[in-house]
Amino acid sequence: MPNSADERFLEKAIHLAERHSRDGIHGPFGAVVTRGNVIVGEGWNSVVASSDPTAHAEIGAIRDACRNLGTHNLAECTLYSSCEPCPMCLAAIYWARIERIVFACNAADAARAGFDDAEIYQEIEKKWSLRKIASRQLNRESGLRVFETWIQNPRKVEY
């Protein structure tokens, strides 16, 4: 029986992963977001089920928490995940301003189960010109106009 809040919330994330992945369509990942001692968001992997490569457990939990709290800023929140977050989820955690992450399995455990993020981590470290996916920058001046308009907009909500 889990005896600390971290253990209890992490067990909830693991339970979500276990429950939803039994069908073989949802991946074996679950996550919860808490504020204080209250779960404010839950998620599980539904990449295949929803035909959405961004439908990871952590992303789902973040979206659910944001909807439930009515904000994009999850400062003072903790994310519990059945596995170490992938690069995409880690970036979303930073954008959401989540303050803590507690996870069960690590990236090596996920790789053994067929979810290997090593290539993504390696690609991120490379210059754009050396990455596997070809990239080309065009129309920077047009893009900069949009940023300038944003910078000058007195109604903007910064995040």
C-alpha positions as CSV (number, residue, x, y, z in Angstrom):
1,M,0.0,0.0,0.0
2,P,1.5,3.4,-1.0
3,N,2.3,5.5,2.0
4,S,3.2,8.9,0.7
5,A,1.3,11.3,-1.5
6,D,3.9,10.9,-4.3
7,E,3.5,7.1,-4.2
8,R,-0.3,7.3,-4.2
9,F,-0.5,9.7,-7.2
10,L,2.2,7.7,-9.0
11,E,0.1,4.5,-8.4
12,K,-2.9,6.3,-9.9
13,A,-0.9,7.1,-13.1
14,I,0.3,3.5,-13.3
15,H,-3.3,2.3,-12.8
16,L,-4.4,4.5,-15.7
17,A,-1.7,3.0,-17.9
18,E,-2.6,-0.5,-16.9
19,R,-6.3,-0.1,-17.3
20,H,-6.3,1.7,-20.6
21,S,-3.6,-0.4,-22.3
22,R,-5.3,-3.7,-21.8
23,D,-7.1,-3.3,-25.2
24,G,-3.8,-3.2,-27.0
25,I,-4.8,0.0,-28.8
26,H,-3.9,2.4,-26.1
27,G,-0.2,2.5,-25.2
28,P,1.1,1.5,-21.7
29,F,1.4,5.0,-20.3
30,G,-0.7,7.0,-17.7
31,A,-0.3,10.4,-16.1
32,V,-2.0,12.6,-13.5
33,V,-1.5,16.3,-12.7
34,T,-2.0,17.4,-9.1
35,R,-2.3,20.7,-7.4
36,G,-1.7,20.3,-3.7
37,N,-3.2,17.0,-2.8
38,V,-5.9,17.0,-5.5
39,I,-5.8,15.4,-8.9
40,V,-6.7,18.1,-11.4
41,G,-6.0,16.2,-14.6
42,E,-5.7,12.6,-15.9
43,G,-4.4,11.2,-19.2
44,W,-3.4,8.0,-20.9
45,N,-1.8,7.2,-24.2
46,S,-4.3,7.2,-27.1
47,V,-1.9,7.7,-30.1
48,V,-3.3,4.8,-32.1
49,A,-6.9,5.0,-30.8
50,S,-7.2,8.7,-31.8
51,S,-4.8,8.6,-34.8
52,D,-2.9,11.4,-33.1
53,P,0.9,11.1,-32.5
54,T,0.7,13.8,-29.8
55,A,-1.9,11.9,-27.7
56,H,0.6,10.9,-25.0
57,A,-0.5,10.4,-21.4
58,E,1.3,13.5,-20.2
59,I,-0.2,15.7,-22.9
60,G,-3.7,14.4,-22.1
61,A,-3.2,15.0,-18.4
62,I,-1.9,18.5,-19.0
63,R,-4.9,19.3,-21.3
64,D,-7.3,17.9,-18.8
65,A,-5.8,19.9,-16.0
66,C,-5.8,23.1,-18.0
67,R,-9.5,22.6,-18.9
68,N,-10.4,21.8,-15.3
69,L,-8.5,24.8,-13.9
70,G,-9.4,27.2,-16.7
71,T,-5.7,28.2,-17.3
72,H,-2.7,27.4,-19.4
73,N,-0.4,27.9,-16.4
74,L,0.1,24.9,-14.2
75,A,2.5,26.4,-11.8
76,E,2.3,24.8,-8.3
77,C,1.4,21.5,-10.0
78,T,3.1,18.2,-10.1
79,L,2.9,15.7,-13.0
80,Y,3.0,12.0,-12.1
81,S,3.7,9.6,-15.0
82,S,4.1,5.9,-15.3
83,C,7.2,6.5,-17.3
84,E,9.8,9.2,-17.8
85,P,8.4,11.8,-20.2
86,C,9.5,11.8,-23.8
87,P,11.0,14.9,-25.4
88,M,7.7,16.2,-26.6
89,C,6.0,15.7,-23.2
90,L,8.9,17.2,-21.4
91,A,8.6,20.3,-23.6
92,A,4.9,20.5,-22.8
93,I,5.6,20.2,-19.1
94,Y,8.0,23.2,-19.3
95,W,5.5,25.2,-21.4
96,A,2.8,24.5,-18.8
97,R,5.1,25.7,-16.0
98,I,4.7,22.4,-14.0
99,E,7.1,22.5,-11.1
100,R,7.7,18.8,-10.4
101,I,7.8,15.5,-12.2
102,V,7.6,12.1,-10.5
103,F,7.8,9.0,-12.7
104,A,8.1,5.2,-12.4
105,C,9.8,3.7,-15.4
106,N,12.7,5.3,-17.2
107,A,13.5,5.9,-20.9
108,A,15.5,2.6,-21.1
109,D,12.5,0.7,-19.8
110,A,10.3,2.3,-22.4
111,A,12.8,1.5,-25.2
112,R,12.7,-2.2,-24.1
113,A,8.9,-2.1,-24.6
114,G,9.3,-0.6,-28.1
115,F,9.1,3.1,-27.3
116,D,12.6,4.4,-28.0
117,D,13.2,8.1,-27.9
118,A,17.0,8.0,-28.2
119,E,16.9,9.1,-31.9
120,I,14.8,12.2,-31.0
121,Y,17.2,13.2,-28.2
122,Q,20.1,12.9,-30.7
123,E,18.4,14.8,-33.4
124,I,17.5,17.7,-31.1
125,E,21.2,18.2,-30.3
126,K,22.1,18.6,-34.0
127,K,22.1,21.7,-36.2
128,W,19.0,22.0,-38.4
129,S,21.1,21.3,-41.5
130,L,22.4,18.0,-40.0
131,R,19.0,16.6,-38.9
132,K,17.4,13.6,-40.5
133,I,14.3,15.6,-41.5
134,A,15.1,18.2,-44.1
135,S,14.4,21.8,-43.0
136,R,14.5,25.1,-45.0
137,Q,13.9,28.6,-43.7
138,L,12.0,31.0,-46.0
139,N,10.1,34.3,-45.8
140,R,11.7,35.4,-42.5
141,E,10.8,39.0,-43.1
142,S,7.1,38.1,-43.4
143,G,7.3,36.0,-40.3
144,L,9.0,38.8,-38.4
145,R,6.1,41.2,-39.2
146,V,3.8,39.0,-37.3
147,F,6.1,39.0,-34.3
148,E,6.4,42.8,-34.5
149,T,2.6,43.1,-34.5
150,W,2.5,40.8,-31.5
151,I,5.1,42.8,-29.6
152,Q,3.2,46.0,-30.1
153,N,-0.2,44.5,-29.3
154,P,-1.4,46.0,-26.0
155,R,-4.1,43.3,-25.6
156,K,-1.6,40.3,-25.8
157,V,-1.6,37.8,-22.9
158,E,1.9,36.7,-22.4
159,Y,2.8,33.2,-21.6
